[in-house]
Every structure is written in structure tokens, then in C-alpha cells.
């Protein structure tokens, strides 16, 4: 077998073909290292051409098998992003060991102005994959791919978040349009709001111009569609038992479907783990990492404030009150992040082992 100059790991006499896939909507750049060749090859495919990708890998496999006398394994990778996980499932079903990389965990040069191309990124991913397969510690973070059912279960809570944003945008647009004439806004969320606005007059006593009224009417119709859809989603979320329908659905769909090994992994996924800075004599904390799931993190902090109100006799609420006794607003905002971290770890233990948070009231 021809030895690789890049320290490619081998599996017996088979060797391994390494494949890094740089994805974009227009094209895919496949960077490949085969034990049959002592160099890196690159191949460009149209975006989404999964059949061409499998054909390319199979051709490389056949060439290596003819040269090595045995069929090599294939290990591939790509960065988590726009394309989601369907490609991972396709490659896995084809008998290829695939890894989905967290893009933020791949080390890059720290120069202020560095070259960035698909060619460079592909080679970097390939080297990272080879280092990971060699067993180098902490070289990259691997994304845990959910099942199709788990991924589909997220849709309700994620759509709910988008609907809230869309609702706010429609209301703000209506307010901005009416402000052009100095008119009162009232409550656009009401279904009879158009009757209210039709009776309003500007500073001259004139009615709303027909063009502006037509645009406001269309915005209100879109707002009502959003509110109707939100009502449907709320009905679904109310079926979830727990802290509350929105919190329970978001945390379950976004986080607790995963298998965490310890509390540190839980906090890290929420982005609530501390970021130390320890070098020489300098030893300080830079605050939370915020590198995890932003939806889950926002809900966790919001839930921590509500926990103080509804679970005031729990051990966690008492800890917060003792920690922030006579403290200012800034200290409380910092402490609430620590409470959120403790709370999500306690809920993870409750879901995995049935251990109820100390002093908490379970309905």
C-alpha cells in the first residue's frame, strides 16, 4: 500500500478515503484524499448533485481497490449550515462514515486579513477530518445529528418564534404608516380594528387617504393571518405538560432530545458555560460563551425570571435571593444567567433520572 505523506490513518490493509464537502447553493466543491494517490484532488459539482457525489466517491473507491487489492473505507465531512442534515443521512445510508462539523470550532488563521476561498476551506476541512480520525483531542466539535422525527418535532416551536417576529413587524408597520398623519393607532390586534381606524381623522379633519388606508388594510389582513396561525400553534403547545407550553416545547424540541453525558455539555449547548481567560498571571472570566443554541438560551434566561415568581420556595429561588440580597440591577442580571444554568441542568436531571428540583412544585 502506498503510504500517505499526510499521516492518513489506515484500517488494516484497506486504507481510508477522506472526503470534505464544501456546500453552497450554486456548487459543491469536493476535496478528496485517497490512499491510491499521494495528493489531494478537487472536484466541482452542481449544488445538490448528490447522485454525482456518490458516483465520484464510488469511482475513487474502485480506483483505490484496484491499486490496493482491497476495498477502502470512506470517511466524509461537511459543515453544518443551510443544507441541514439530509446529506448526512444520504451518505450514512450509502455506507459512508460522515461527520457534520460545527463551523465555529474549526481553527483558522488569526491574521486580520486572511485569504478565504472554497479551495482553502475544503483543504482545511480535510486536514481537520484526518486529524479527528487520528484521534487528536478537541480538534473539532461534531454536531449530533437528530433523527428525522426529532428534527420535525422542532418545527412547531421554531415556527412559533417566527410568527411572533412577523406579528411584531406587521404591528410596527401599521404604527409607522399611521404616524405619517399623526393618527391614533389603537389596538391593531383586534379584528374590529379596521372599523375603528376608518372613523379616525387627521389634524385637518380629513379621512385617511385611500392609498394609505388600502396599505393599512392589507397589513392588518396579514396580521390576522399570523394571529390565527399562532392560535393554532398555541393549541398544540398546550398539550405539552411541564413548566409551560412554549417553554416546554422549545426546550424539548431544541435541546432535551439530545443525549448529554454531563451537566457541562448541557450548559455548553445552551451557551451558558463560562469562558475563562487564564494566561500567565492573568486569570479571569470573560462571561458566558453564547456559542450554543440561541433560541434555547433566550428561553432559559426568560424561564429563570419566571421561576423566581412561580417557584419562589424552591432551592434555586432561595439561592438566587440569598446571592442577590441588597444587590443592584446589574448584579441581578448577572446572577440570573447563573440561575438559568443551574435550572436547565436541574431540568435535564429531572427528564433523565426523574430527580425533581429541590423544593419545586410539580403539578
Secondary structure, 3 states (H helix, E strand, C coil): CCCCCCCCCCCCCCCEEEEEEEECCCEEEEEEECCCCCCEEEEEEECCCHHHHHHHHHHHHHHHHHHHCCCCEEEEEEECCCCCCHHHHHHHHCCCEEEEECHHHCCCCCCCCCCCCHHHHHHHHHHHHHHHHHCCCCCCCECCCCCHHHHHHCHHHHHHHHHHHHHHHHHHHHHHHHHCCCCCCCCCCCCCHHHHHHCCCCCCCCCCCHHHHHHHHHHHHHHHHHHHHHHHHHHHHCCCCCCCHHHHHHHHHHCCCCCCCCHHHHHHHHCCCEEEEEECCEEEEEEECCCCCHHHHHHHHHHHHHHHHHCCCCHHHHHHHHHCCCCCHHHHHHHHHHHHHHHHHHHHHHHHHCCCCCCCCCC
